[in-house]
Amino acid sequence: MANENLNTLRNKIAILIDGDNAQSSLLPQMLVEAGRHGQVTVRRIYGDWTTNSMNSWKETLNYHAFQPIQQFRYTVGKNATDSAMIIDAMDILHSGVVDGFCLVSSDSDYTRLATRIRETGIFVMGIGEKKTPKAFVNACDVFVYTENLVAEKKATQQKQAHAKKTAKSKDGKEDKEELDPMPILSQAFEMAVGQDGWARLDGMGNALYQLDPSFDPRTYGHKQLSRMIAKLKDRFDMRTLEKDGANILYVRMKE
């Protein structure tokens, strides 16, 4: 299945993460990348949760509603996570509950899994470091390097810090951090944006509920998402296009 056929939130994606070979600090960015290709309905992280190396995942996986899958190491120094993740992936594949997979690891052991998924006509993407073997990279329809996610995360943090500083200089005070909608709006926009740099507002709304089911514009003092975005005119452009007799709202983040 081609990437363009999955670029809709109507499709369902399973994201499976090898916790021994991935960075917990990038989990929000990984979720955004997977969310570009559909609604992330299956969320699992694999590892030996009795070891200290998995501690960094515990807080963030609960926040993003990931299911931890326990896999004991049968031999010291040997990673047993890959076999558990591969078996689960095949079970999910044959159950027919998803339209695509996102495999997060830099391990070449997942090359055959990615190839097998793609052979069935199902979309498969990978996320891993630049050291990931080319065989695994080329077995995926799309592969995203975590180094790019790190750079993107830093750029987003810098933009948010600049926006807060600008807002503070305008009114002499700073809003409480928990009432700042830009972090989640930025993530939702990245999930819904098209190749032309514009995102449908309804697609962005669906992405917001993927990221945080409790999201509500009223929390930020607005009755509707469209009014909320319109108030943020220094951060977003808006336009309306007619499609199939209906007016569709689109948004674009300003540089």
Secondary structure, 3 states (H helix, E strand, C coil): CCHHHHCCCCCEEEEEEEHHHCCHHHHHHHHHHHHCCCEEEEEEEEECCCCHHHHHHHHHHHHCCCEEEECCCCCCCCCCHHHHHHHHHHHHHHHCCCCEEEEECCCHHHHHHHHHHHHCCCEEEEEECCCCCHHHHHHCCEEEEHHHHHHHHHHHHHHHHHHHHHHHHHHCCCCCHHHCCHHHHHHHHHHHCCCCCCEEHHHHHHHHHHHCCCCCHHHHCCCCHHHHHHHCCCCEEEEEEEECCEEEEEEEECC
